[in-house]
Amino acid sequence: KIKHELFSGFTDNKFTFGFFGANQFRKDPLRLIHAFFEVRKEFPDICLYLHMEMSGVFNIDQYLRDYGCEIGTVIIKKQGLSYDTKSVVDAYNSIDCLINTSLQEGLSWTLLEAMLCKIPVIAANNTAQTELIEEDCGIAIDCPDFAFLPTITGGGNSFIESRACNIKTLVHSMKEIIQSSILRDSLRQKGYERATNWLSGVSDINFLLEETEKSREEITSISISVKKNDKVL
């Protein structure tokens, strides 16, 4: 029911891969879309949910057309709509596997959020994602492929060398998770344990800000008259 409410165009209980992120170079959504259509050659009944705004650095709509995307195969987030916490949780719980092929991550919130919803994850084995998916808590995709990531430097716009997911490895892992319910169950449990353990070791800055706000002293404004030749230190 939730799938039908959230995913316009969704018709039945197809195995659903999901991407949650921005339409930007760093997230590299085109690599996931490429792999998805490769997997569909063997598993034509799967679908992909893109929780993203279509506007951004990539022309996602044209990219999907180039692959001959059929109606109901790729489902797009309702554009321009802000999702509250409950709606985001519902969206996570409506997919069967999260995929994140980012070139780099400072902290991969989408992996943590999916894990806390007991959703299996497949992710690029790089930067902040490595510690979340190690020890079989997620499927790690090696990143031997060469890529460039736009950045702003002191001399203006430039590119830095980066590493990207290998498409063949990603395709193999996607097929594996479709076929194995045992693997999915294992990833659900291990991912949930990893995410809850991670959360227990960090502090929520909101609590600190709330305590600071409660303990603040009232500040009284005062006016000071200064003569023309006085110096104020």
Buried (B, 14 or more C-beta within 10 A) or exposed (E): EEBEEBBEEBEEEBBBBBBBBEBBBBBBBBBBBBBBBBBBEEEEEBBBBBBBBBEBBBBBEEBBEEBEBEEBBBBBBEEEEEBEEEBBBBBBBBBBBBBBBBBBBEEBEBBBBBBBBBBBBBBBBBBBBBEBBEEEBBBBBEBEBEBEBEEEEEEEEEEEEBBBBBBEBBBBBBBEBBEEEEBBEBBBEBBBEBBEEBEEEEEEEEEEEEEEEEEEEEEEEEEEEEEEEEEEE
